[in-house]
């Protein structure tokens, strides 16, 4: 019986050592993965910085003006091209689109309300006489 207990204890010790080694190697593997991701993130940051520097160079106003002068056939603005606000035609009146649709459906017709009916029912002959 004691041999069986020794065998169980030794096998438990060996399995715990194997489990500890597997945890160690998993930890090493994941730490390498983290280091690779950090270096990749740093390379991407450097690439973004290079692109930003290139954009700042390309977006300079003097360079854009030189490129426009070289490649575009632009002419100076003439005084005849300017227009006064009073020379422009007025925008046509579109009207109330919703109101026109409601009127087409007949929903804008005046309807008789109880108050209107009481006013219509009263005539000068039905007024109460004065004392």
GITA-V229110 format. One record per residue. N is the residue number from 1. RES is the residue in three letters. SS is DSSP state (~ for helix, > for strand, _ for the rest). PSI is psi in radians with two decimals (none if undefined). OMEGA is omega in whole degrees, 0 to 359 (none if undefined). Layout:
n->{N,N}
res->{RES,RES}
ss->{SS,SS}
psi->{PSI,PSI}
omega->{OMEGA,OMEGA}
//
This chain:
n->{1,2,3,4,5,6,7,8,9,10,11,12,13,14,15,16,17,18,19,20,21,22,23,24,25,26,27,28,29,30,31,32,33,34,35,36,37,38,39,40,41,42,43,44,45,46,47,48,49,50,51,52,53,54,55,56,57,58,59,60,61,62,63,64,65,66,67,68,69,70,71,72,73,74,75,76,77,78,79,80,81,82,83,84,85,86,87,88,89,90,91,92,93,94,95,96,97,98,99,100,101,102,103,104,105,106,107,108,109,110,111,112,113,114,115,116,117,118,119,120,121,122,123,124,125,126,127,128,129,130,131}
res->{UNK,UNK,UNK,UNK,UNK,UNK,UNK,UNK,UNK,UNK,UNK,UNK,UNK,UNK,UNK,UNK,UNK,UNK,UNK,UNK,UNK,UNK,UNK,UNK,UNK,UNK,UNK,UNK,UNK,UNK,UNK,UNK,UNK,UNK,UNK,UNK,UNK,UNK,UNK,UNK,UNK,UNK,UNK,UNK,UNK,UNK,UNK,UNK,UNK,UNK,UNK,UNK,UNK,UNK,UNK,UNK,UNK,UNK,UNK,UNK,UNK,UNK,UNK,UNK,UNK,UNK,UNK,UNK,UNK,UNK,UNK,UNK,UNK,UNK,UNK,UNK,UNK,UNK,UNK,UNK,UNK,UNK,UNK,UNK,UNK,UNK,UNK,UNK,UNK,UNK,UNK,UNK,UNK,UNK,UNK,UNK,UNK,UNK,UNK,UNK,UNK,UNK,UNK,UNK,UNK,UNK,UNK,UNK,UNK,UNK,UNK,UNK,UNK,UNK,UNK,UNK,UNK,UNK,UNK,UNK,UNK,UNK,UNK,UNK,UNK,UNK,UNK,UNK,UNK,UNK,UNK}
ss->{_,~,~,~,~,~,~,~,~,~,~,~,~,~,~,~,~,~,~,~,~,~,~,~,~,~,~,~,~,~,~,~,~,~,~,~,~,~,~,~,~,~,~,~,~,~,~,~,~,~,~,~,~,~,~,~,~,~,_,_,~,~,~,~,~,~,~,~,~,~,~,_,_,_,_,_,_,_,~,~,~,_,_,_,~,~,~,_,_,_,_,_,_,_,_,_,~,~,~,~,~,~,~,~,~,_,_,_,_,_,_,_,_,~,~,~,~,~,~,~,~,_,_,~,~,~,_,_,_,_,_}
psi->{-0.64,-0.56,-0.67,-0.71,-0.69,-0.73,-0.74,-0.73,-0.76,-0.72,-0.63,-0.71,-0.74,-0.73,-0.62,-0.63,-0.73,-0.70,-0.69,-0.73,-0.68,-0.66,-0.73,-0.81,-0.59,-0.72,-0.75,-0.74,-0.82,-0.58,-0.63,-0.70,-0.73,-0.74,-0.70,-0.74,-0.66,-0.73,-0.63,-0.71,-0.68,-0.72,-0.70,-0.69,-0.71,-0.70,-0.67,-0.72,-0.70,-0.77,-0.67,-0.69,-0.73,-0.71,-0.73,-0.62,-0.78,-0.42,0.14,2.34,-0.67,-0.64,-0.71,-0.70,-0.72,-0.72,-0.68,-0.72,-0.63,-0.72,-0.37,2.45,1.28,2.53,2.77,2.67,2.30,2.68,-0.44,-0.31,-0.27,2.51,2.56,2.75,-0.57,-0.34,-0.33,2.48,2.64,2.64,2.37,2.52,2.11,-0.33,-3.13,1.79,-0.72,-0.72,-0.67,-0.69,-0.72,-0.65,-0.65,-0.56,-0.15,0.39,-0.07,0.10,2.44,2.41,2.60,2.25,2.90,-0.59,-0.73,-0.66,-0.67,-0.57,-0.63,-0.54,-0.43,2.13,2.91,-0.47,-0.36,0.10,2.66,2.42,2.67,2.64,none}
omega->{180,176,179,177,177,180,179,180,179,179,176,178,179,180,178,177,177,179,179,178,180,177,180,183,174,179,177,180,182,177,175,178,178,179,178,179,178,179,177,178,178,177,179,177,178,178,178,179,178,179,178,178,177,179,178,177,183,185,179,182,181,178,178,179,178,179,178,178,184,189,183,179,181,178,180,180,178,182,180,180,180,180,175,180,180,179,182,179,179,178,180,181,181,180,180,184,181,178,178,179,178,179,177,178,180,183,180,178,179,180,180,178,179,178,178,181,181,177,180,183,183,177,181,182,182,180,180,181,179,179,none}
//
